[in-house]
Amino acid sequence: MPDHLQLARAILQELLVAGPIKGAKLKPQLVRQFELRTGMGFRGVFPDYLKFSDFLSANKDLVDVTPPQGQGDITVQLKGNHVAAPRITWQAGNAPVSFELPRPLWQAFTNPDPDRRRFFNRETRDVVHYIEDSSEEPNPRIRTQVRDDPNFVEIEPAGAELQKEWMREFVRDAGSSWRGCFRSPLVLS
C-alpha cells in the first residue's frame, strides 16, 4: 500500500522549494497534485485534517507557517536552508532574460530514469510523469490523461552530457566568485 503521507510531503516540498507561498494558493496546488498522482481525493485520504492548517501543523518538522500581520493569509515555507529553484538566464538580443525554473519542471528535465515519460500541461502548468510499461496505478490513469488532453507536451530529458555542459557554462559564467565556495577543486571533464 502506498504511503500517502510521504507522497503529500514530497509534493509539499516540490511546491515550496522555490520559496514561500501563501496558504490559499498552496492548498489547491497540493490537493491537485496529490489527486493527479493518486487518483484519490485528498480529503478522503486525510480525514483527520479538517482544515489545511491541521495538515500543516502535522508537518511542522517540514514547514514553517508565518501568520499574517493583521488581516491576510498565512505564508508557508520549507524549514531551514533549502536550495532555490534553478535560475535560467540567456541572452535575447541586447537584453538578458532570466527566470526561475519551477522545481518539478527542472526535475523532469534532469531525472535519469529512461522508462519514465514526463509531460508539461501548457494550460495548468502542471508536470506529470508515468512509467511507460507499468500497469500499476497511477501510471495507466496518467497515461490516459496525457493522451486525452492536447495541452500536454512531452519533456525530453536532458542527458548527462547536456547537464555537464550546463555545469561548465555555470562555472565559466559565474567567474571566480563561486570557485572559493567549493571544498575541493571543481573539475568537469
PyRosetta script that sets phi, psi and omega in degrees:
from pyrosetta import init, pose_from_sequence

init()
pose = pose_from_sequence("MPDHLQLARAILQELLVAGPIKGAKLKPQLVRQFELRTGMGFRGVFPDYLKFSDFLSANKDLVDVTPPQGQGDITVQLKGNHVAAPRITWQAGNAPVSFELPRPLWQAFTNPDPDRRRFFNRETRDVVHYIEDSSEEPNPRIRTQVRDDPNFVEIEPAGAELQKEWMREFVRDAGSSWRGCFRSPLVLS")
pose.set_psi(1, 133.7)
pose.set_omega(1, -178.3)
pose.set_phi(2, -66.9)
pose.set_psi(2, 150.8)
pose.set_omega(2, 176.7)
pose.set_phi(3, -90.6)
pose.set_psi(3, 95.2)
pose.set_omega(3, -175.1)
pose.set_phi(4, -65.8)
pose.set_psi(4, -33.4)
pose.set_omega(4, 179.4)
pose.set_phi(5, -66.2)
pose.set_psi(5, -42.4)
pose.set_omega(5, 178.8)
pose.set_phi(6, -62.9)
pose.set_psi(6, -38.7)
pose.set_omega(6, 177.9)
pose.set_phi(7, -64.9)
pose.set_psi(7, -45.5)
pose.set_omega(7, 179.3)
pose.set_phi(8, -60.9)
pose.set_psi(8, -39.7)
pose.set_omega(8, 178.7)
pose.set_phi(9, -66.5)
pose.set_psi(9, -40.3)
pose.set_omega(9, 178.8)
pose.set_phi(10, -63.3)
pose.set_psi(10, -41.9)
pose.set_omega(10, 178.3)
pose.set_phi(11, -64.6)
pose.set_psi(11, -42.2)
pose.set_omega(11, 178.0)
pose.set_phi(12, -57.2)
pose.set_psi(12, -44.2)
pose.set_omega(12, 178.3)
pose.set_phi(13, -63.6)
pose.set_psi(13, -43.9)
pose.set_omega(13, 179.7)
pose.set_phi(14, -58.8)
pose.set_psi(14, -42.0)
pose.set_omega(14, -177.4)
pose.set_phi(15, -71.0)
pose.set_psi(15, -33.7)
pose.set_omega(15, -173.9)
pose.set_phi(16, -95.0)
pose.set_psi(16, -8.0)
pose.set_omega(16, -174.3)
pose.set_phi(17, -63.2)
pose.set_psi(17, -27.4)
pose.set_omega(17, 179.5)
pose.set_phi(18, -78.7)
pose.set_psi(18, -12.9)
pose.set_omega(18, 179.1)
pose.set_phi(19, 141.9)
pose.set_psi(19, 178.4)
pose.set_omega(19, -177.4)
pose.set_phi(20, -61.9)
pose.set_psi(20, 149.0)
pose.set_omega(20, 178.2)
pose.set_phi(21, -135.8)
pose.set_psi(21, 142.5)
pose.set_omega(21, 174.5)
pose.set_phi(22, -66.1)
pose.set_psi(22, 142.8)
pose.set_omega(22, -176.9)
pose.set_phi(23, -56.7)
pose.set_psi(23, -40.2)
pose.set_omega(23, -178.5)
pose.set_phi(24, -65.8)
pose.set_psi(24, -25.5)
pose.set_omega(24, 177.1)
pose.set_phi(25, -88.1)
pose.set_psi(25, -35.8)
pose.set_omega(25, -176.9)
pose.set_phi(26, -68.4)
pose.set_psi(26, -43.9)
pose.set_omega(26, -174.8)
pose.set_phi(27, -56.7)
pose.set_psi(27, -52.9)
pose.set_omega(27, -178.6)
pose.set_phi(28, -64.9)
pose.set_psi(28, -31.0)
pose.set_omega(28, 177.8)
pose.set_phi(29, -67.0)
pose.set_psi(29, -43.6)
pose.set_omega(29, 178.8)
pose.set_phi(30, -62.7)
pose.set_psi(30, -48.1)
pose.set_omega(30, -178.3)
pose.set_phi(31, -61.7)
pose.set_psi(31, -45.7)
pose.set_omega(31, -178.5)
pose.set_phi(32, -61.8)
pose.set_psi(32, -46.5)
pose.set_omega(32, -179.7)
pose.set_phi(33, -64.7)
pose.set_psi(33, -41.2)
pose.set_omega(33, 179.3)
pose.set_phi(34, -62.0)
pose.set_psi(34, -46.2)
pose.set_omega(34, -177.8)
pose.set_phi(35, -69.1)
pose.set_psi(35, -34.5)
pose.set_omega(35, 175.6)
pose.set_phi(36, -63.0)
pose.set_psi(36, -41.3)
pose.set_omega(36, -174.9)
pose.set_phi(37, -80.9)
pose.set_psi(37, -25.8)
pose.set_omega(37, -176.8)
pose.set_phi(38, -109.8)
pose.set_psi(38, -23.3)
pose.set_omega(38, -174.0)
pose.set_phi(39, 73.8)
pose.set_psi(39, 12.9)
pose.set_omega(39, -178.1)
pose.set_phi(40, -120.6)
pose.set_psi(40, 150.2)
pose.set_omega(40, 177.7)
pose.set_phi(41, -71.8)
pose.set_psi(41, 134.1)
pose.set_omega(41, -179.2)
pose.set_phi(42, -58.1)
pose.set_psi(42, -47.2)
pose.set_omega(42, -177.8)
pose.set_phi(43, -63.3)
pose.set_psi(43, -35.7)
pose.set_omega(43, 179.0)
pose.set_phi(44, -69.7)
pose.set_psi(44, -33.2)
pose.set_omega(44, -179.9)
pose.set_phi(45, -78.8)
pose.set_psi(45, -33.3)
pose.set_omega(45, -177.5)
pose.set_phi(46, -121.4)
pose.set_psi(46, 66.8)
pose.set_omega(46, -177.3)
pose.set_phi(47, -69.0)
pose.set_psi(47, -17.7)
pose.set_omega(47, -179.1)
pose.set_phi(48, -74.6)
pose.set_psi(48, -16.3)
pose.set_omega(48, -178.6)
pose.set_phi(49, -100.1)
pose.set_psi(49, 85.8)
pose.set_omega(49, -177.9)
pose.set_phi(50, -67.3)
pose.set_psi(50, -31.0)
pose.set_omega(50, 178.4)
pose.set_phi(51, -122.7)
pose.set_psi(51, 154.5)
pose.set_omega(51, 178.3)
pose.set_phi(52, -60.8)
pose.set_psi(52, -34.9)
pose.set_omega(52, 179.2)
pose.set_phi(53, -63.1)
pose.set_psi(53, -29.8)
pose.set_omega(53, 175.6)
pose.set_phi(54, -65.1)
pose.set_psi(54, -42.1)
pose.set_omega(54, 178.0)
pose.set_phi(55, -63.2)
pose.set_psi(55, -44.6)
pose.set_omega(55, 179.8)
pose.set_phi(56, -64.1)
pose.set_psi(56, -40.2)
pose.set_omega(56, 178.5)
pose.set_phi(57, -62.4)
pose.set_psi(57, -38.1)
pose.set_omega(57, 179.7)
pose.set_phi(58, -69.2)
pose.set_psi(58, -16.1)
pose.set_omega(58, -179.4)
pose.set_phi(59, -117.1)
pose.set_psi(59, 33.8)
pose.set_omega(59, -176.6)
pose.set_phi(60, -68.2)
pose.set_psi(60, -13.6)
pose.set_omega(60, 173.8)
pose.set_phi(61, -73.5)
pose.set_psi(61, -16.9)
pose.set_omega(61, -176.0)
pose.set_phi(62, -104.7)
pose.set_psi(62, -34.7)
pose.set_omega(62, -173.7)
pose.set_phi(63, -127.8)
pose.set_psi(63, 154.9)
pose.set_omega(63, 169.8)
pose.set_phi(64, -109.1)
pose.set_psi(64, 136.1)
pose.set_omega(64, 178.0)
pose.set_phi(65, -114.8)
pose.set_psi(65, 123.7)
pose.set_omega(65, -179.7)
pose.set_phi(66, -109.0)
pose.set_psi(66, 119.7)
pose.set_omega(66, 177.9)
pose.set_phi(67, -70.0)
pose.set_psi(67, 157.1)
pose.set_omega(67, 180.0)
pose.set_phi(68, -72.2)
pose.set_psi(68, 156.7)
pose.set_omega(68, 171.6)
pose.set_phi(69, -87.7)
pose.set_psi(69, 104.6)
pose.set_omega(69, -174.8)
pose.set_phi(70, 83.2)
pose.set_psi(70, -141.3)
pose.set_omega(70, 179.7)
pose.set_phi(71, -74.5)
pose.set_psi(71, 153.2)
pose.set_omega(71, 175.9)
pose.set_phi(72, 137.7)
pose.set_psi(72, -163.4)
pose.set_omega(72, -173.3)
pose.set_phi(73, -111.6)
pose.set_psi(73, 154.8)
pose.set_omega(73, 175.1)
pose.set_phi(74, -69.0)
pose.set_psi(74, 157.7)
pose.set_omega(74, 173.3)
pose.set_phi(75, -117.3)
pose.set_psi(75, 132.9)
pose.set_omega(75, -177.6)
pose.set_phi(76, -116.2)
pose.set_psi(76, 135.5)
pose.set_omega(76, 176.5)
pose.set_phi(77, -146.0)
pose.set_psi(77, 159.7)
pose.set_omega(77, 177.3)
pose.set_phi(78, -68.4)
pose.set_psi(78, 146.2)
pose.set_omega(78, 175.8)
pose.set_phi(79, -71.3)
pose.set_psi(79, 147.9)
pose.set_omega(79, 172.6)
pose.set_phi(80, 73.9)
pose.set_psi(80, -167.1)
pose.set_omega(80, -178.7)
pose.set_phi(81, -92.8)
pose.set_psi(81, 111.5)
pose.set_omega(81, 178.0)
pose.set_phi(82, -117.3)
pose.set_psi(82, 146.7)
pose.set_omega(82, -178.2)
pose.set_phi(83, -68.9)
pose.set_psi(83, 134.4)
pose.set_omega(83, 177.0)
pose.set_phi(84, -72.7)
pose.set_psi(84, 165.5)
pose.set_omega(84, 177.9)
pose.set_phi(85, -62.9)
pose.set_psi(85, 149.9)
pose.set_omega(85, 179.9)
pose.set_phi(86, -59.6)
pose.set_psi(86, 140.3)
pose.set_omega(86, 176.5)
pose.set_phi(87, -99.4)
pose.set_psi(87, 126.2)
pose.set_omega(87, -178.8)
pose.set_phi(88, -104.9)
pose.set_psi(88, 130.9)
pose.set_omega(88, 179.8)
pose.set_phi(89, -135.7)
pose.set_psi(89, 138.0)
pose.set_omega(89, 173.5)
pose.set_phi(90, -149.2)
pose.set_psi(90, 164.9)
pose.set_omega(90, -177.5)
pose.set_phi(91, -93.1)
pose.set_psi(91, 124.9)
pose.set_omega(91, 175.7)
pose.set_phi(92, -118.8)
pose.set_psi(92, 97.2)
pose.set_omega(92, -174.3)
pose.set_phi(93, 68.4)
pose.set_psi(93, -125.5)
pose.set_omega(93, 179.7)
pose.set_phi(94, -93.2)
pose.set_psi(94, -7.0)
pose.set_omega(94, -174.5)
pose.set_phi(95, -112.8)
pose.set_psi(95, 133.7)
pose.set_omega(95, 174.2)
pose.set_phi(96, -74.7)
pose.set_psi(96, 142.3)
pose.set_omega(96, 176.4)
pose.set_phi(97, -112.3)
pose.set_psi(97, 132.7)
pose.set_omega(97, -176.2)
pose.set_phi(98, -142.5)
pose.set_psi(98, 139.7)
pose.set_omega(98, 174.7)
pose.set_phi(99, -156.8)
pose.set_psi(99, 161.4)
pose.set_omega(99, 176.2)
pose.set_phi(100, -89.9)
pose.set_psi(100, 128.1)
pose.set_omega(100, 178.4)
pose.set_phi(101, -82.1)
pose.set_psi(101, 124.0)
pose.set_omega(101, 179.5)
pose.set_phi(102, -56.7)
pose.set_psi(102, 138.4)
pose.set_omega(102, -176.0)
pose.set_phi(103, -52.4)
pose.set_psi(103, -45.2)
pose.set_omega(103, 179.9)
pose.set_phi(104, -60.8)
pose.set_psi(104, -34.4)
pose.set_omega(104, 178.7)
pose.set_phi(105, -71.7)
pose.set_psi(105, -42.4)
pose.set_omega(105, 176.4)
pose.set_phi(106, -58.8)
pose.set_psi(106, -44.7)
pose.set_omega(106, -179.9)
pose.set_phi(107, -64.7)
pose.set_psi(107, -35.0)
pose.set_omega(107, 178.1)
pose.set_phi(108, -63.7)
pose.set_psi(108, -38.4)
pose.set_omega(108, 178.8)
pose.set_phi(109, -71.2)
pose.set_psi(109, -34.5)
pose.set_omega(109, -169.9)
pose.set_phi(110, -102.9)
pose.set_psi(110, -7.3)
pose.set_omega(110, 179.0)
pose.set_phi(111, -66.8)
pose.set_psi(111, 124.2)
pose.set_omega(111, -174.0)
pose.set_phi(112, -84.0)
pose.set_psi(112, 0.3)
pose.set_omega(112, -175.9)
pose.set_phi(113, -63.8)
pose.set_psi(113, 111.7)
pose.set_omega(113, -176.9)
pose.set_phi(114, -72.3)
pose.set_psi(114, -16.9)
pose.set_omega(114, -179.6)
pose.set_phi(115, -89.7)
pose.set_psi(115, -7.6)
pose.set_omega(115, -175.8)
pose.set_phi(116, -93.2)
pose.set_psi(116, 131.9)
pose.set_omega(116, 174.0)
pose.set_phi(117, -106.9)
pose.set_psi(117, 139.4)
pose.set_omega(117, -174.4)
pose.set_phi(118, -123.4)
pose.set_psi(118, 142.7)
pose.set_omega(118, -177.7)
pose.set_phi(119, -140.1)
pose.set_psi(119, 146.6)
pose.set_omega(119, 177.4)
pose.set_phi(120, -116.0)
pose.set_psi(120, 132.3)
pose.set_omega(120, 178.0)
pose.set_phi(121, -94.3)
pose.set_psi(121, 115.7)
pose.set_omega(121, -176.7)
pose.set_phi(122, -64.3)
pose.set_psi(122, -25.8)
pose.set_omega(122, -178.4)
pose.set_phi(123, -86.3)
pose.set_psi(123, -52.3)
pose.set_omega(123, -176.1)
pose.set_phi(124, -88.1)
pose.set_psi(124, -16.7)
pose.set_omega(124, -177.8)
pose.set_phi(125, 68.5)
pose.set_psi(125, 17.4)
pose.set_omega(125, 176.5)
pose.set_phi(126, -80.2)
pose.set_psi(126, 150.9)
pose.set_omega(126, 172.8)
pose.set_phi(127, -112.8)
pose.set_psi(127, 126.5)
pose.set_omega(127, 176.7)
pose.set_phi(128, -125.8)
pose.set_psi(128, 157.2)
pose.set_omega(128, 178.3)
pose.set_phi(129, -150.8)
pose.set_psi(129, 156.7)
pose.set_omega(129, 176.4)
pose.set_phi(130, -151.2)
pose.set_psi(130, 161.2)
pose.set_omega(130, 177.7)
pose.set_phi(131, -89.7)
pose.set_psi(131, 125.1)
pose.set_omega(131, -169.1)
pose.set_phi(132, -49.2)
pose.set_psi(132, -55.6)
pose.set_omega(132, -172.8)
pose.set_phi(133, -99.8)
pose.set_psi(133, 17.6)
pose.set_omega(133, -177.5)
pose.set_phi(134, -89.9)
pose.set_psi(134, 135.2)
pose.set_omega(134, 174.8)
pose.set_phi(135, -100.7)
pose.set_psi(135, 2.8)
pose.set_omega(135, 178.7)
pose.set_phi(136, -80.9)
pose.set_psi(136, 133.7)
pose.set_omega(136, 178.6)
pose.set_phi(137, -62.7)
pose.set_psi(137, 146.0)
pose.set_omega(137, 8.5)
pose.set_phi(138, -93.2)
pose.set_psi(138, 11.3)
pose.set_omega(138, -174.1)
pose.set_phi(139, -55.3)
pose.set_psi(139, -50.4)
pose.set_omega(139, 180.0)
pose.set_phi(140, -63.8)
pose.set_psi(140, -36.8)
pose.set_omega(140, -179.3)
pose.set_phi(141, -66.5)
pose.set_psi(141, -43.4)
pose.set_omega(141, 179.5)
pose.set_phi(142, -68.4)
pose.set_psi(142, -39.1)
pose.set_omega(142, 177.6)
pose.set_phi(143, -57.1)
pose.set_psi(143, -45.0)
pose.set_omega(143, 178.8)
pose.set_phi(144, -65.9)
pose.set_psi(144, -43.3)
pose.set_omega(144, 179.5)
pose.set_phi(145, -58.5)
pose.set_psi(145, -45.5)
pose.set_omega(145, -179.3)
pose.set_phi(146, -66.0)
pose.set_psi(146, -43.9)
pose.set_omega(146, -178.8)
pose.set_phi(147, -61.9)
pose.set_psi(147, -36.9)
pose.set_omega(147, -174.5)
pose.set_phi(148, -88.1)
pose.set_psi(148, -7.0)
pose.set_omega(148, -177.1)
pose.set_phi(149, -117.4)
pose.set_psi(149, 110.4)
pose.set_omega(149, -177.9)
pose.set_phi(150, -68.3)
pose.set_psi(150, -7.7)
pose.set_omega(150, 178.5)
pose.set_phi(151, -77.1)
pose.set_psi(151, -12.1)
pose.set_omega(151, 179.1)
pose.set_phi(152, -82.4)
pose.set_psi(152, 133.8)
pose.set_omega(152, 172.6)
pose.set_phi(153, -123.0)
pose.set_psi(153, 142.8)
pose.set_omega(153, -177.8)
pose.set_phi(154, -77.7)
pose.set_psi(154, 141.4)
pose.set_omega(154, 176.9)
pose.set_phi(155, -100.6)
pose.set_psi(155, 117.9)
pose.set_omega(155, 176.2)
pose.set_phi(156, -82.0)
pose.set_psi(156, 125.8)
pose.set_omega(156, -179.2)
pose.set_phi(157, -66.5)
pose.set_psi(157, 148.4)
pose.set_omega(157, 176.8)
pose.set_phi(158, -88.0)
pose.set_psi(158, 119.8)
pose.set_omega(158, -178.2)
pose.set_phi(159, -71.4)
pose.set_psi(159, 175.1)
pose.set_omega(159, -176.0)
pose.set_phi(160, -59.8)
pose.set_psi(160, -40.0)
pose.set_omega(160, -178.7)
pose.set_phi(161, -65.7)
pose.set_psi(161, -41.4)
pose.set_omega(161, 178.5)
pose.set_phi(162, -66.0)
pose.set_psi(162, -40.3)
pose.set_omega(162, 178.1)
pose.set_phi(163, -64.2)
pose.set_psi(163, -38.7)
pose.set_omega(163, 176.1)
pose.set_phi(164, -61.2)
pose.set_psi(164, -41.2)
pose.set_omega(164, 178.8)
pose.set_phi(165, -63.1)
pose.set_psi(165, -40.2)
pose.set_omega(165, 176.4)
pose.set_phi(166, -59.1)
pose.set_psi(166, -43.7)
pose.set_omega(166, -179.7)
pose.set_phi(167, -65.0)
pose.set_psi(167, -42.1)
pose.set_omega(167, 177.7)
pose.set_phi(168, -59.4)
pose.set_psi(168, -45.3)
pose.set_omega(168, 179.0)
pose.set_phi(169, -61.7)
pose.set_psi(169, -40.2)
pose.set_omega(169, 179.3)
pose.set_phi(170, -61.2)
pose.set_psi(170, -48.9)
pose.set_omega(170, -178.6)
pose.set_phi(171, -62.9)
pose.set_psi(171, -42.5)
pose.set_omega(171, -179.8)
pose.set_phi(172, -64.9)
pose.set_psi(172, -46.6)
pose.set_omega(172, -175.3)
pose.set_phi(173, -76.6)
pose.set_psi(173, -28.0)
pose.set_omega(173, -177.1)
pose.set_phi(174, -75.8)
pose.set_psi(174, -19.5)
pose.set_omega(174, 177.6)
pose.set_phi(175, 70.3)
pose.set_psi(175, -164.5)
pose.set_omega(175, -173.9)
pose.set_phi(176, -72.8)
pose.set_psi(176, -15.1)
pose.set_omega(176, -176.7)
pose.set_phi(177, -61.9)
pose.set_psi(177, -27.2)
pose.set_omega(177, -179.2)
pose.set_phi(178, -92.6)
pose.set_psi(178, -25.1)
pose.set_omega(178, -171.6)
pose.set_phi(179, -60.4)
pose.set_psi(179, -31.6)
pose.set_omega(179, 179.7)
pose.set_phi(180, -76.5)
pose.set_psi(180, -7.3)
pose.set_omega(180, -177.3)
pose.set_phi(181, -83.6)
pose.set_psi(181, -14.3)
pose.set_omega(181, -176.5)
pose.set_phi(182, -96.4)
pose.set_psi(182, 138.9)
pose.set_omega(182, -178.4)
pose.set_phi(183, -71.2)
pose.set_psi(183, -30.8)
pose.set_omega(183, 178.2)
pose.set_phi(184, -122.5)
pose.set_psi(184, 162.7)
pose.set_omega(184, -178.9)
pose.set_phi(185, -59.4)
pose.set_psi(185, 138.7)
pose.set_omega(185, 179.1)
pose.set_phi(186, -90.7)
pose.set_psi(186, 108.5)
pose.set_omega(186, -178.1)
pose.set_phi(187, -123.1)
pose.set_psi(187, 122.9)
pose.set_omega(187, 177.4)
pose.set_phi(188, -118.2)
pose.set_psi(188, 108.0)
pose.set_omega(188, -178.3)
pose.set_phi(189, -102.9)
pose.dump_pdb("model.pdb")
